[in-house]
Amino acid sequence: MEKLSYKLLEESGYDGFLLKDAPEKVLQFGEGNFLRAFVDYFIDVMNEKADFNGKVVLCQPIEQGLSDMINDQEGLYTLFLRGQENGQKVNKKRVISSVSRCLNPYKEYDKFIECVKNPDIRFIVSNTTEAGIAYDPACKLDDKPASSFPGKLTQLLYERFQNKLPGFIILSCELIDRNGDELLKCVKKYIEQWELSDEFLSFVENENVFCSTLVDRIVPGYPRAEAESICEELGYKDNLIDTAEVFGAWVIEGPASIEDEFPAKKAELPIIVVDNVDPYKKRKVRILNGAHTSMIMGAFLAGQDIVRDCMKDEVIKGYMNKALYSEIIPVLKGLEKKDLEDFAAAVSDRFANPFIDHELLSISLNSCSKWKARVMPTVLEYFEQKKELPKVLTFSFAAFLEFYHQGFEKRDGALVAKRGDKEFLIKDDEWVLDEFLSLKDADAKTLAKTVIENEKMWGSALKDLTGFEDKVTEDLLLIREKGMYEAMKEVQGE
């Protein structure tokens, strides 16, 4: 089978959008599945619908990567967007032609540096994992290249400055809070360490825009199990097939003028430029992540294994919807109610995605810290605003306790538990597991009281919350009397 190439597509009569030649306008740190299914897809659509007319040159952030494979296919790859929209199954494919080439700066340092001498390059995009935005004092200006991503970026910015070219719009996509701000902090540390000029510091701060952004799309990536049959159907060999959910959202914090150069709105893409990304971050954490964390432990003990199947069960889906629409959304501030409800509706479609087997147990990893970050703030704000406890979210704490309380012994850094006659593993920080293991014989009242009063877990927030301990104890007793499924049904009807 012939490999994917422009020549093959042209000869086969491919009638989809292709942009073979265009100036390189974006330098992208990261060549993995996520950016290719997210940023490079969006740019491909902007090329088609908004005359962006720009290519992306990819750069491997580490020495081992996909550069050879990407260049071997002329930057082309097939992307499948699969999922559910408005209750309907969606499976659409697109050949992405926005990528020009991929550089390995560890082997092609001169080409890497040469990129920023190109005045057409205006954007720098990155997703170098959560650990990528980090200052490493071992990096030197004359390294070829610096080992850290911020070190490499500083080298590029210095080259740009020396060539008297305009700065960049820098779009950081790493999954850390205030990612753009953190990246700028690292760059400034290198400027100080490498004793670079005040003029260069002024260039970095005043002629470049470091945008903090929020990215949202699940990208399963290369479909290993299906790849051979997909290639047979496509009629060509593609070693870079990528898959992602249909939903995507990119919130960019920066000046509105970015939209003049990055025509996402004209291309009708789910990308917005705002003056503050934080309300959108809270929306994602409270609604998407909060729905997951408040539902999955109860759903697992009720007999479910995969998120999609939970959405087919009216009791569990109803439990999630009551949490979302009656408890989470009513206390969220900073965005319009319709925006929050539209996002929640998209969450339901995403959870029902027929193409992703999202296991409840994988989501349950580190649920102690997740409940604290994703659910507890809503519980506290709900009580503050309504002067009563949110029934479903309070129950979700009891479900969390009951889930962890199933652990009866420790093995390989996890608690071993049983659902019916089958074992499963509870994974969390070791001190959290030790605390629950010490309570394995505790009754409902003791379990609730001891965990709620654990200030290492929650500070004093939960023990000071009027009525919380009594209600959690009551919910634990309900779970043990009627079983998790019936308890989840009953808590909705109160």
Wavefront OBJ file of the C-alpha trace (Angstrom):
o trace
v 0.000 0.000 0.000
v 1.370 3.411 -0.995
v 2.213 5.945 1.707
v 0.197 9.144 2.142
v 1.630 12.019 0.100
v 0.453 15.013 -1.921
v 1.172 13.110 -5.141
v -0.946 10.164 -4.047
v -3.874 12.404 -3.075
v -3.702 14.323 -6.339
v -3.542 11.154 -8.435
v -6.379 9.507 -6.509
v -8.687 12.491 -7.120
v -8.940 13.523 -3.459
v -11.497 16.334 -3.364
v -10.959 17.575 0.186
v -9.110 20.753 1.101
v -5.326 20.698 0.639
v -2.791 23.498 0.962
v 0.492 22.318 -0.461
v 2.482 25.554 -0.509
v 2.171 28.507 1.868
v 4.506 30.549 4.068
v 5.400 29.144 7.476
v 3.609 31.329 10.032
v 3.613 29.137 13.135
v 6.445 27.466 15.018
v 5.086 24.690 17.198
v 6.909 22.995 20.077
v 5.384 19.548 20.230
v 4.572 17.132 17.426
v 2.384 14.693 19.318
v -1.198 13.604 18.908
v -2.793 16.411 20.911
v -1.414 19.400 19.030
v -1.940 17.719 15.666
v -5.610 17.042 16.535
v -6.122 20.466 18.065
v -3.956 23.402 16.938
v -2.915 22.018 13.552
v -6.512 21.007 12.800
v -7.751 24.500 13.661
v -5.099 26.104 11.463
v -6.033 23.751 8.630
v -9.644 24.946 8.910
v -8.499 28.593 9.040
v -6.523 27.988 5.858
v -9.641 26.653 4.177
v -12.281 29.023 5.499
v -10.500 32.234 6.512
v -7.547 32.512 4.115
v -4.967 32.271 6.896
v -2.640 30.834 4.245
v -0.067 29.614 6.730
v 1.925 26.517 7.479
v 3.096 25.155 10.820
v 6.701 24.056 11.284
v 6.860 21.531 14.105
v 9.739 21.182 16.533
v 10.477 18.177 18.702
v 10.848 19.408 22.283
v 12.941 16.345 23.202
v 15.560 14.364 21.317
v 13.349 11.389 20.476
v 10.217 12.117 18.474
v 8.230 11.851 15.282
v 10.182 14.171 12.993
v 11.335 11.472 10.571
v 7.863 9.958 10.304
v 6.219 13.363 9.810
v 8.685 14.443 7.131
v 8.348 11.081 5.416
v 4.646 11.880 4.884
v 5.295 15.532 3.873
v 3.551 16.669 7.063
v 0.268 15.057 5.972
v -1.891 12.877 8.207
v -5.513 11.807 8.522
v -7.521 13.046 11.485
v -10.752 11.409 12.640
v -13.099 13.442 14.835
v -15.407 10.970 16.505
v -18.047 11.300 19.153
v -21.542 12.572 19.754
v -23.102 15.962 18.988
v -26.657 16.864 20.000
v -27.275 13.203 20.724
v -26.136 12.078 17.262
v -23.129 9.857 16.536
v -20.410 11.636 14.540
v -17.413 10.166 12.693
v -15.731 12.494 10.219
v -12.274 12.432 8.692
v -10.012 15.097 7.237
v -6.536 15.049 5.756
v -4.580 17.768 7.567
v -2.223 19.746 5.331
v -1.278 22.631 7.636
v 2.090 21.123 8.643
v 5.095 21.928 6.467
v 7.822 19.880 8.191
v 9.171 18.795 11.552
v 12.570 19.771 12.957
v 14.712 17.904 15.450
v 16.768 20.717 17.054
v 19.147 18.166 18.546
v 20.220 17.182 15.019
v 19.278 20.313 13.065
v 20.093 23.179 15.386
v 20.989 25.564 12.555
v 17.620 24.975 10.830
v 15.898 25.422 14.180
v 17.525 28.808 14.779
v 17.020 29.793 11.136
v 13.239 29.556 11.663
v 13.055 32.757 13.652
v 14.875 34.696 10.949
v 11.745 34.195 8.865
v 9.625 37.359 9.276
v 6.469 35.426 8.311
v 6.589 33.381 11.513
v 4.361 35.228 13.937
v 3.038 32.578 16.299
v 4.761 30.155 18.663
v 2.587 27.350 20.049
v 3.617 24.792 22.638
v 2.429 21.728 24.475
v 5.492 20.217 26.105
v 3.543 18.407 28.896
v 2.969 19.790 32.378
v 6.680 19.298 33.150
v 7.771 21.227 30.057
v 7.443 24.712 31.485
v 10.284 24.484 33.979
v 13.473 26.423 34.614
v 16.635 24.306 34.450
v 19.694 26.294 35.592
v 21.953 23.821 33.761
v 20.883 25.319 30.408
v 23.368 27.640 28.708
v 22.908 30.174 25.921
v 25.432 28.372 23.697
v 23.840 24.922 24.136
v 22.710 23.494 20.805
v 19.936 23.454 21.886
v 19.143 24.209 25.541
v 17.554 21.139 27.092
v 14.487 22.850 28.562
v 11.665 24.266 26.447
v 11.870 27.749 28.063
v 15.624 27.659 27.414
v 15.075 26.897 23.723
v 12.460 29.631 23.521
v 14.858 32.157 25.056
v 17.487 31.194 22.460
v 14.960 31.798 19.682
v 13.778 35.085 21.114
v 17.376 36.288 21.414
v 18.041 35.388 17.771
v 14.858 37.212 16.760
v 15.957 40.276 18.742
v 19.435 40.297 17.197
v 17.884 40.161 13.720
v 15.710 43.190 14.572
v 12.487 41.366 13.702
v 9.080 41.763 15.417
v 8.207 39.602 18.413
v 5.767 36.704 18.567
v 2.318 35.848 19.836
v 3.111 32.894 22.107
v 0.265 30.462 22.793
v 1.093 28.073 25.607
v -1.146 24.988 25.737
v 0.440 23.090 28.638
v -2.015 21.887 31.276
v -0.877 24.135 34.104
v -2.517 27.222 35.565
v -1.464 30.523 33.982
v 0.749 28.649 31.525
v 1.769 31.745 29.555
v 2.677 33.657 32.705
v 4.759 30.743 33.983
v 6.568 30.466 30.645
v 7.468 34.170 30.705
v 8.811 33.801 34.264
v 11.156 31.014 33.099
v 12.358 33.052 30.090
v 13.147 36.016 32.350
v 15.171 33.744 34.638
v 17.316 32.712 31.667
v 17.766 36.351 30.635
v 19.093 37.043 34.119
v 21.214 33.864 34.313
v 22.731 34.401 30.854
v 23.323 38.083 31.592
v 21.506 39.265 28.493
v 20.862 42.960 27.949
v 18.106 45.155 29.343
v 17.209 45.952 25.737
v 16.537 42.279 25.113
v 14.448 42.025 28.300
v 12.414 44.994 27.072
v 11.950 43.272 23.685
v 10.713 40.078 25.396
v 8.276 41.920 27.657
v 6.979 44.565 25.259
v 7.153 43.103 21.757
v 5.979 39.579 22.516
v 2.596 38.501 23.857
v 2.738 35.521 26.230
v -0.833 34.196 26.277
v -2.171 31.931 28.978
v -4.624 29.579 27.308
v -7.108 26.866 28.199
v -7.339 23.868 25.879
v -10.067 21.248 25.947
v -10.262 18.199 23.717
v -9.850 14.491 24.460
v -7.354 12.993 22.010
v -7.034 9.196 22.132
v -4.445 9.524 19.344
v -3.164 6.764 17.097
v -5.827 4.006 16.851
v -3.431 1.085 17.084
v -6.071 -1.638 17.115
v -7.894 -0.179 14.090
v -4.997 1.280 12.108
v -4.653 -1.543 9.590
v -8.357 -1.662 8.731
v -8.533 2.155 8.583
v -5.660 2.243 6.083
v -7.382 -0.405 3.972
v -10.474 1.784 3.900
v -8.484 4.939 3.141
v -6.539 3.255 0.365
v -3.149 4.475 1.596
v -0.680 3.854 4.392
v -0.772 6.522 7.100
v 1.551 6.026 10.057
v 0.316 9.226 11.691
v -3.441 8.671 11.892
v -4.845 10.711 14.751
v -8.206 10.489 16.514
v -9.962 12.976 18.776
v -13.395 13.726 20.129
v -15.579 16.130 18.160
v -15.719 18.684 20.963
v -12.917 21.215 21.121
v -12.449 24.552 22.852
v -9.504 26.939 23.009
v -9.674 30.016 25.231
v -6.826 32.480 24.688
v -6.103 35.275 27.146
v -4.714 38.248 25.315
v -5.487 41.465 23.440
v -8.431 41.420 21.044
v -6.009 42.365 18.248
v -4.906 38.711 18.124
v -8.118 38.003 16.216
v -6.897 40.266 13.393
v -4.002 37.880 12.736
v -5.538 34.599 13.895
v -8.890 34.434 12.072
v -10.550 31.718 14.140
v -13.818 33.636 14.435
v -14.087 34.015 10.657
v -13.510 30.253 10.332
v -16.300 29.676 12.904
v -13.978 27.713 15.185
v -14.486 27.181 18.941
v -11.637 29.574 19.755
v -12.168 32.772 21.707
v -9.832 35.567 22.765
v -10.668 36.974 26.198
v -9.127 39.328 28.712
v -9.266 36.723 31.497
v -9.097 32.970 31.037
v -9.875 32.163 34.692
v -13.722 31.973 34.468
v -13.371 29.447 31.647
v -10.878 27.428 33.665
v -13.360 27.385 36.553
v -16.137 26.367 34.157
v -14.127 23.367 32.985
v -13.002 22.310 36.470
v -16.405 22.711 38.113
v -18.632 21.373 35.319
v -16.609 18.831 33.327
v -14.198 17.628 36.006
v -16.696 18.163 38.804
v -19.302 16.029 37.039
v -16.736 13.251 36.603
v -15.508 13.278 40.176
v -18.933 13.592 41.798
v -20.374 10.737 39.728
v -17.803 8.060 38.991
v -17.197 6.472 42.410
v -20.895 6.060 43.083
v -21.440 4.808 39.532
v -18.658 2.241 39.901
v -20.077 0.866 43.154
v -23.466 0.813 41.425
v -22.012 -1.644 38.888
v -20.839 0.514 35.982
v -17.334 0.453 34.451
v -17.325 2.969 31.562
v -18.508 6.582 31.451
v -20.468 6.037 28.232
v -22.599 3.335 29.866
v -23.400 5.662 32.767
v -25.033 8.004 30.260
v -27.365 5.189 29.186
v -28.595 4.681 32.750
v -31.365 7.128 33.629
v -30.643 7.015 37.364
v -26.933 7.752 37.056
v -27.407 10.305 34.285
v -30.159 11.946 36.320
v -27.845 12.072 39.335
v -25.168 13.813 37.243
v -27.661 16.240 35.710
v -29.057 17.218 39.108
v -25.520 17.952 40.302
v -24.810 20.012 37.167
v -28.009 22.008 36.727
v -29.265 22.309 40.321
v -26.027 22.622 42.286
v -22.931 23.453 40.198
v -24.215 25.919 37.581
v -26.407 28.017 39.938
v -23.410 29.129 42.019
v -20.868 29.667 39.222
v -20.042 33.318 38.676
v -18.277 35.131 35.848
v -20.045 33.659 32.799
v -23.588 33.808 31.418
v -25.979 31.054 32.511
v -26.578 30.027 28.885
v -22.845 29.619 28.310
v -22.625 27.345 31.363
v -25.678 25.310 30.338
v -24.418 24.912 26.764
v -21.087 23.688 28.132
v -22.893 21.231 30.433
v -24.940 19.913 27.499
v -21.707 19.353 25.582
v -20.340 17.477 28.616
v -23.257 15.030 28.383
v -22.476 14.417 24.700
v -18.786 13.990 25.492
v -19.466 11.482 28.261
v -21.686 9.500 25.859
v -18.966 9.324 23.162
v -19.415 5.893 21.522
v -15.770 5.792 20.419
v -14.024 6.256 23.785
v -13.995 3.605 26.513
v -13.319 5.946 29.428
v -12.975 3.691 32.460
v -14.363 4.868 35.782
v -11.420 3.382 37.658
v -8.915 5.358 35.587
v -10.775 8.577 36.431
v -10.838 7.608 40.129
v -7.044 7.964 40.411
v -6.184 10.454 43.190
v -9.830 11.163 43.931
v -9.037 12.724 47.303
v -7.238 15.725 45.795
v -9.653 15.756 42.844
v -12.717 16.025 45.090
v -11.013 18.845 47.004
v -10.181 20.809 43.825
v -13.220 20.037 41.690
v -16.186 19.555 44.028
v -15.448 21.029 47.461
v -15.388 24.678 46.237
v -18.904 24.257 44.809
v -20.146 22.686 48.057
v -18.763 25.610 50.067
v -20.080 28.275 47.673
v -23.491 26.600 47.476
v -23.777 26.612 51.269
v -22.633 30.225 51.436
v -25.175 31.348 48.844
v -28.134 29.072 49.638
v -27.608 28.485 53.381
v -28.067 24.752 52.853
v -25.994 21.803 51.655
v -26.162 20.653 48.016
v -27.734 17.200 48.262
v -26.026 15.414 45.353
v -22.553 16.867 45.879
v -22.714 16.127 49.606
v -23.788 12.596 48.727
v -20.802 12.378 46.350
v -18.518 12.772 49.380
v -20.265 9.831 51.044
v -19.794 7.841 47.815
v -16.101 8.767 47.850
v -15.809 7.524 51.451
v -17.625 4.293 50.656
v -15.456 3.687 47.579
v -12.190 4.119 49.504
v -13.594 2.192 52.485
v -13.774 -0.930 50.302
v -9.972 -1.175 50.524
v -8.968 -4.009 52.835
v -5.227 -4.351 52.232
v -2.350 -2.560 50.568
v -0.546 -4.045 47.583
v 2.023 -2.438 45.263
v 1.176 1.073 46.401
v -2.594 0.693 46.032
v -5.516 -0.436 48.165
v -7.027 -3.753 47.161
v -10.815 -3.668 47.253
v -13.712 -5.810 46.078
v -16.871 -5.133 44.132
v -18.875 -8.304 44.399
v -16.373 -11.120 43.966
v -13.942 -9.135 41.782
v -10.969 -7.203 43.051
v -10.153 -3.663 41.973
v -7.428 -1.203 42.945
v -7.804 2.186 44.609
v -4.873 4.460 43.738
v -3.953 7.659 45.540
v -1.120 9.233 47.525
v 0.273 6.732 49.982
v -0.648 8.761 53.066
v -4.262 8.950 51.864
v -4.410 5.192 51.374
v -2.861 4.599 54.819
v -5.502 6.812 56.418
v -8.342 4.856 54.835
v -6.730 1.502 55.553
v -6.578 2.447 59.241
v -10.358 3.011 59.077
v -11.275 -0.237 57.308
v -13.282 -1.476 60.299
v -14.853 1.891 61.176
v -18.615 2.388 61.281
v -20.254 5.068 59.147
v -20.210 7.777 61.824
v -16.549 7.207 62.728
v -15.491 7.036 59.082
v -17.245 10.295 58.212
v -16.069 12.142 61.328
v -12.418 11.045 61.069
v -12.003 11.834 57.377
v -13.910 15.130 57.508
v -11.737 16.298 60.405
v -8.504 15.408 58.563
v -7.039 18.857 57.962
v -4.249 17.473 55.784
v -6.936 16.439 53.307
v -9.364 19.384 53.487
v -7.998 22.058 55.777
v -10.756 23.020 58.205
v -13.318 23.712 55.468
v -15.399 20.544 55.823
v -15.285 20.136 59.595
v -16.481 23.740 59.953
v -19.311 23.276 57.445
v -22.552 23.234 59.414
v -24.407 19.913 59.135
v -21.966 18.356 56.658
v -20.756 15.547 58.911
v -24.284 14.562 59.941
v -25.544 14.568 56.318
v -22.572 12.534 55.056
v -23.127 10.010 57.850
v -26.798 9.814 56.914
v -25.889 9.240 53.254
v -23.365 6.536 54.181
v -26.037 4.717 56.180
v -28.431 5.031 53.213
v -25.819 3.543 50.872
v -25.211 0.632 53.226
v -28.897 0.007 53.792
v -30.173 0.224 50.217
v -27.069 -0.188 48.045
v -25.380 2.506 45.974
v -27.750 2.423 42.997
v -30.912 2.851 45.053
v -29.223 5.509 47.158
v -28.265 7.468 44.015
v -31.885 7.232 42.899
v -33.218 8.382 46.266
v -30.898 11.370 46.652
v -32.228 12.853 43.391
v -35.810 12.685 44.554
v -35.398 14.435 47.884
l 1 2 3 4 5 6 7 8 9 10 11 12 13 14 15 16 17 18 19 20 21 22 23 24 25 26 27 28 29 30 31 32 33 34 35 36 37 38 39 40 41 42 43 44 45 46 47 48 49 50 51 52 53 54 55 56 57 58 59 60 61 62 63 64 65 66 67 68 69 70 71 72 73 74 75 76 77 78 79 80 81 82 83 84 85 86 87 88 89 90 91 92 93 94 95 96 97 98 99 100 101 102 103 104 105 106 107 108 109 110 111 112 113 114 115 116 117 118 119 120 121 122 123 124 125 126 127 128 129 130 131 132 133 134 135 136 137 138 139 140 141 142 143 144 145 146 147 148 149 150 151 152 153 154 155 156 157 158 159 160 161 162 163 164 165 166 167 168 169 170 171 172 173 174 175 176 177 178 179 180 181 182 183 184 185 186 187 188 189 190 191 192 193 194 195 196 197 198 199 200 201 202 203 204 205 206 207 208 209 210 211 212 213 214 215 216 217 218 219 220 221 222 223 224 225 226 227 228 229 230 231 232 233 234 235 236 237 238 239 240 241 242 243 244 245 246 247 248 249 250 251 252 253 254 255 256 257 258 259 260 261 262 263 264 265 266 267 268 269 270 271 272 273 274 275 276 277 278 279 280 281 282 283 284 285 286 287 288 289 290 291 292 293 294 295 296 297 298 299 300 301 302 303 304 305 306 307 308 309 310 311 312 313 314 315 316 317 318 319 320 321 322 323 324 325 326 327 328 329 330 331 332 333 334 335 336 337 338 339 340 341 342 343 344 345 346 347 348 349 350 351 352 353 354 355 356 357 358 359 360 361 362 363 364 365 366 367 368 369 370 371 372 373 374 375 376 377 378 379 380 381 382 383 384 385 386 387 388 389 390 391 392 393 394 395 396 397 398 399 400 401 402 403 404 405 406 407 408 409 410 411 412 413 414 415 416 417 418 419 420 421 422 423 424 425 426 427 428 429 430 431 432 433 434 435 436 437 438 439 440 441 442 443 444 445 446 447 448 449 450 451 452 453 454 455 456 457 458 459 460 461 462 463 464 465 466 467 468 469 470 471 472 473 474 475 476 477 478 479 480 481 482 483 484 485 486 487 488 489 490 491 492 493 494
